[in-house]
Amino acid sequence: MIENELKEREVEALKQIRSFYISNGEFPSVRKLSALLKYKSPRSTFLLIQKIVEKGLILKDKEGNYELRNDPADLQSESTVDIPLIGSVACGAPILAEQNFEAMVPVSQKLVSPGNKYFFVRARGDSMNLAGINDGDFVLIRQTATAKNGDAVVALINDEATIKQIQYEDNYVILKPNSSSKKHMPIILSSEFQIQGVVVSAIPKIF
């Protein structure tokens, strides 16, 4: 494996570069990478990048622009980026959306796409259990303000957040539960509410 040949500081730099690239769709500047690595000297960061270039994991074009190399399958399968876990979102009645940072969760690059931002929430309740989202699951969310009809979304309603399936009608929107329990009711709204993101996948409770 190529990454096993990297020194510890080079592995950390490559990890930060990948995470930044996944979230922003571009390579971080030397100064930005210096800040992420908590280096005082941009030159030290530049030399570190050059070492990774020499080992073939970063490409540099004639104009001096950097980009990540397309990883071979065996390398990509072990490449991860850190996704923040922020608070909990109810899968029953909406609760106050607490944007409290809890942890960084390493996630395979195969689950995320460059140029998009992602976050995890911890699901609470059973109103989306038929959609595969159960109490305590980690739900991976792609941050976006729009969604397609039928998407499972994190919706913000009066500063409270909930995971529901969205259905658009002519003059209103329905946030529908997808549950084996009949106690959960649809939420009917005007178009004046906020979507925080679209559900990508649910991962069973891991801690």
N, C-alpha and C positions, 0 to 999 in steps of 0.2 A: 504494500500500500504506500502511495506517495506521501500521504500525510504522516506516516510513521517516521519518515526521514526528516521531518521538520523539527526544529527546536521548539521548546515550550513557548517562547515569546512569539515565534512565527505562527504557531498554531492559534494562539489567542488573537493575533492580528488578522489572520484569515477568517476566523470565526466572526470577528467584529465587522469585517468587510462584507461577508456574506449576509449577516443580519441587516446591515445598512442597505445593501443592494436589494434584498428582498422587500424591505419596507419602503424604499425610495425609488427603486428602479434605476439607480445610477451608482457609480463608484464614489466612495467618500473622498473628499479632498484630503491632502496630507494633513492640514491643520485640524480637520474634523476627526480624522483617524487618531491624531495625536491626543485630542481631547478624550476620545473614547477609550484609548489605552492609558490615559493619564500620564502621558509623556510630556516633559517640559520642552524638549527639543524637537521641532519638526524635522530637523536633519536626521535624527535617530530614527524617526518614523519612515522617512524617505529611504534610508539605507535598508531598513527592515523590509519595505516593499520590494526593493531591488532584489533582495535575497529570495523572496517568494517568486518573483518573476524568473529568476535564474533556475528555480526548481520546477517551473512550468505550470504553476497553478494560477498565475495571473498573466495576461497578455498585454503587451504595450504596442500600440500602432505607431506609424511614422510621425503622427502629430503629437505623440507623447501621451495620448489618452490610454487609460487603463480599463480593462474589463476582465471579468472572471472567465476562465477557460471553461468550456463545456466539459464537465466531469465525465469520465468513463462510468459505466453503470455501477461497478463495484465500489467506486469512491463516492458517487452521489448517494448510494443507499445508506451510507454512514454519515452523511453531512447533515448537520442540524443548524437551526437558527433559534434564537431565544425569543419567545413570545410572552408578553406580560399577562399575568393573571390579575384581573381587577375586580374585586368584590364578588357579589353574588346577585343573580337575577332570578326573580320568582318565575316558576312555571305554573303558578296558581294565580291568586290575586296579585296585581302589581305591588311591588315594594319600592321604597326609595332607592334610587340607583346610587350606590356608594362606589365612587371611583377610587377606592383604596387599593393601592399597590400591595399585593400579597407575595408574589414570587415571579421568577422568570422560569418558564417551562421550555426545555429544549424540544424542538419539533423537527421532524424530517422535512427537508426542502421539497420533497415530493408532495407535501400537503399544502404548500403555499406557492404563490406566484409572484415574481418580481413586479414591483410597481404598486403593490397593494399593501395596506397596513392591516395587521391582525391583532386580536387580543382574545384571551380566554375569559369566560365567566363560569362560575360554578352554579349549575342549575339547582333550583329548589322547587319541590312540588312534583305533581304527576300529571299536569294538564297537557303535556306534550309526549306522554310515554308511548303512544302509538306511532309517533314519529321517530322513536328511538332515542328520545331525550328523557332520561330518568333522574330522579332526585339524587343529587350529589355528583352527577356527571360533569366533566369538564367540557364545555361547549366552545369550539373554535369558531370565532366570528371574523368575517372579512368586513372591515370598516367601510361603510358606504351609506349615503343618504337616500339611496333609491333601491327599489326591489321589484321583482317581477311578481305577477299574480301567482299565488300559490307558494311563494318562498316562505321559509321559516325565518323570522326576523327578530332582532332585539329592537323594540319600539319604545320610545320615550314619551310618556304621557304625563304632563304636569310634573316634570322632574322625577317621575317614577318610571321604572323600566320593567318590561315583561317580554318573554319569548312566546311568540304566537305565530300562526300561519296567516299571511296577509291575503285578503281578497278585496279587490277594487270593484266598486259599483259606480253608477253614474254620479251620484252626489255625496257618496260617503264611502267609508272604508270599514271593513270588518276584520278584526283580529280574532281568529278562531282557534280554540283549543283543539287538540287532537289526542283525546284521552279515552281510556277505558272507563273512567268515572264520569257519571252524568252531572256531577255537582258543578263542573266548570262551565261557565257561560261565555258566549262570544262578547267581545267589546265592540260597540258600534261608535265610530268616530266620524267627524268631518275630516277634511283633508289636512287640517291644521294640527299635525303632530309630527314628531321627529323619529326617523329610522336611524338607529345607531350602527346597524350592520346586518349582514345576512349570515345565517348559520352555514358553516362549511361541513362540520362533522361533530359528533358527540363521542367523547372518550369516557368509558366507564370510570367510576370513582377510583382514583389512584392514590390519594392520601387525604 
